[in-house]
Amino acid sequence: MMVALDDEEQIIKLIDFNVARVFKDRGEIMKLFTKTGHLSFRPPELLTDGPVGYSYHIDCWHIGCSLYFMLSGQEPFADPNQAKMQEKILNLDYSPMKDGIWD
């Protein structure tokens, strides 16, 4: 996360250049196979066996997980057991937000 502060504006930008790629045009599909990042934010495409690959479409998954975390204060698929966490991601079984979080 990057925060820029001055006298008139406060700007927060969420950035991650961990495996950044440049696409020549929006229609281009470049299959990537790098498996990095925290397990609880990985999309199902990165948890399947075999050379499935992925493209820029998984960015939507990461944004959703990041927003969920920012709004609830908890990871969407949290579980102390990594195998169970992976199963929750594959089944889209996210943790419900705690009651009263917005009270």
C-alpha positions as a Markdown table, in Angstrom:
| # | Residue | x | y | z |
|---|---|---|---|---|
| 1 | Met | 0.0 | 0.0 | 0.0 |
| 2 | Met | 1.2 | 3.5 | -0.8 |
| 3 | Val | 0.0 | 6.6 | 1.0 |
| 4 | Ala | 0.6 | 10.1 | -0.2 |
| 5 | Leu | -0.2 | 12.9 | 2.1 |
| 6 | Asp | -0.1 | 16.7 | 1.6 |
| 7 | Asp | -2.0 | 19.7 | 3.0 |
| 8 | Glu | -5.1 | 19.2 | 0.8 |
| 9 | Glu | -5.3 | 15.6 | -0.2 |
| 10 | Gln | -4.8 | 12.1 | 1.2 |
| 11 | Ile | -4.4 | 9.5 | -1.4 |
| 12 | Ile | -4.1 | 5.8 | -0.7 |
| 13 | Lys | -3.1 | 3.5 | -3.6 |
| 14 | Leu | -3.0 | -0.3 | -3.3 |
| 15 | Ile | -0.1 | -1.6 | -5.4 |
| 16 | Asp | 1.6 | -4.9 | -5.8 |
| 17 | Phe | 4.5 | -5.4 | -8.3 |
| 18 | Asn | 5.3 | -8.9 | -7.1 |
| 19 | Val | 4.8 | -10.5 | -10.6 |
| 20 | Ala | 3.9 | -7.5 | -12.7 |
| 21 | Arg | 3.6 | -8.0 | -16.4 |
| 22 | Val | 3.0 | -5.6 | -19.3 |
| 23 | Phe | 0.3 | -6.6 | -21.8 |
| 24 | Lys | 0.6 | -5.1 | -25.3 |
| 25 | Asp | -3.1 | -4.9 | -25.7 |
| 26 | Arg | -6.1 | -5.7 | -23.5 |
| 27 | Gly | -7.1 | -8.6 | -25.7 |
| 28 | Glu | -3.8 | -10.4 | -25.2 |
| 29 | Ile | -3.9 | -13.4 | -23.0 |
| 30 | Met | -0.5 | -14.4 | -21.6 |
| 31 | Lys | -0.7 | -17.5 | -19.5 |
| 32 | Leu | 1.4 | -17.1 | -16.3 |
| 33 | Phe | 2.4 | -19.9 | -13.9 |
| 34 | Thr | 4.1 | -18.1 | -11.0 |
| 35 | Lys | 2.6 | -19.1 | -7.6 |
| 36 | Thr | 3.3 | -16.4 | -5.2 |
| 37 | Gly | 1.5 | -14.4 | -2.5 |
| 38 | His | -0.3 | -15.3 | 0.6 |
| 39 | Leu | -2.5 | -18.4 | 0.4 |
| 40 | Ser | -5.6 | -16.7 | 1.7 |
| 41 | Phe | -5.6 | -14.3 | -1.3 |
| 42 | Arg | -4.8 | -16.8 | -4.0 |
| 43 | Pro | -7.5 | -17.4 | -6.6 |
| 44 | Pro | -8.7 | -21.0 | -7.4 |
| 45 | Glu | -6.8 | -21.0 | -10.7 |
| 46 | Leu | -3.5 | -21.0 | -8.7 |
| 47 | Leu | -4.6 | -23.9 | -6.4 |
| 48 | Thr | -5.5 | -26.5 | -9.1 |
| 49 | Asp | -3.0 | -29.2 | -10.1 |
| 50 | Gly | -1.5 | -29.0 | -13.6 |
| 51 | Pro | -0.6 | -26.3 | -16.0 |
| 52 | Val | -3.8 | -24.3 | -15.9 |
| 53 | Gly | -2.1 | -20.9 | -15.9 |
| 54 | Tyr | -3.8 | -17.5 | -15.5 |
| 55 | Ser | -3.8 | -14.0 | -16.9 |
| 56 | Tyr | -4.7 | -10.5 | -15.8 |
| 57 | His | -8.3 | -11.7 | -14.9 |
| 58 | Ile | -7.1 | -12.9 | -11.5 |
| 59 | Asp | -6.6 | -9.2 | -10.5 |
| 60 | Cys | -10.3 | -9.0 | -9.9 |
| 61 | Trp | -10.0 | -11.8 | -7.4 |
| 62 | His | -7.2 | -10.1 | -5.6 |
| 63 | Ile | -9.1 | -6.8 | -5.5 |
| 64 | Gly | -12.1 | -8.5 | -4.0 |
| 65 | Cys | -10.1 | -10.2 | -1.3 |
| 66 | Ser | -8.3 | -7.0 | -0.5 |
| 67 | Leu | -11.6 | -5.1 | -0.2 |
| 68 | Tyr | -13.1 | -7.8 | 2.0 |
| 69 | Phe | -10.0 | -7.6 | 4.3 |
| 70 | Met | -10.1 | -3.8 | 4.4 |
| 71 | Leu | -13.9 | -3.7 | 5.2 |
| 72 | Ser | -14.0 | -6.6 | 7.7 |
| 73 | Gly | -10.6 | -6.7 | 9.2 |
| 74 | Gln | -10.3 | -10.4 | 8.5 |
| 75 | Glu | -9.2 | -12.6 | 5.6 |
| 76 | Pro | -12.1 | -13.9 | 3.5 |
| 77 | Phe | -11.0 | -17.6 | 3.7 |
| 78 | Ala | -9.2 | -17.6 | 7.0 |
| 79 | Asp | -8.3 | -20.9 | 8.6 |
| 80 | Pro | -5.3 | -21.9 | 10.6 |
| 81 | Asn | -5.0 | -25.1 | 8.6 |
| 82 | Gln | -3.7 | -24.4 | 5.1 |
| 83 | Ala | -5.3 | -27.5 | 3.6 |
| 84 | Lys | -8.7 | -26.4 | 4.9 |
| 85 | Met | -8.1 | -22.8 | 3.7 |
| 86 | Gln | -7.3 | -24.1 | 0.2 |
| 87 | Glu | -10.5 | -26.2 | 0.3 |
| 88 | Lys | -12.5 | -23.1 | 1.4 |
| 89 | Ile | -11.1 | -21.1 | -1.5 |
| 90 | Leu | -11.9 | -23.9 | -4.1 |
| 91 | Asn | -15.4 | -24.1 | -2.7 |
| 92 | Leu | -15.8 | -20.3 | -2.4 |
| 93 | Asp | -16.6 | -20.8 | 1.2 |
| 94 | Tyr | -15.7 | -17.4 | 2.6 |
| 95 | Ser | -15.9 | -16.4 | 6.3 |
| 96 | Pro | -18.9 | -14.3 | 7.1 |
| 97 | Met | -18.2 | -10.8 | 8.5 |
| 98 | Lys | -18.5 | -10.5 | 12.3 |
| 99 | Asp | -21.8 | -9.2 | 13.6 |
| 100 | Gly | -21.7 | -5.6 | 14.7 |
| 101 | Ile | -18.7 | -4.7 | 12.7 |
| 102 | Trp | -20.5 | -1.6 | 11.2 |
| 103 | Asp | -22.4 | -0.6 | 14.4 |
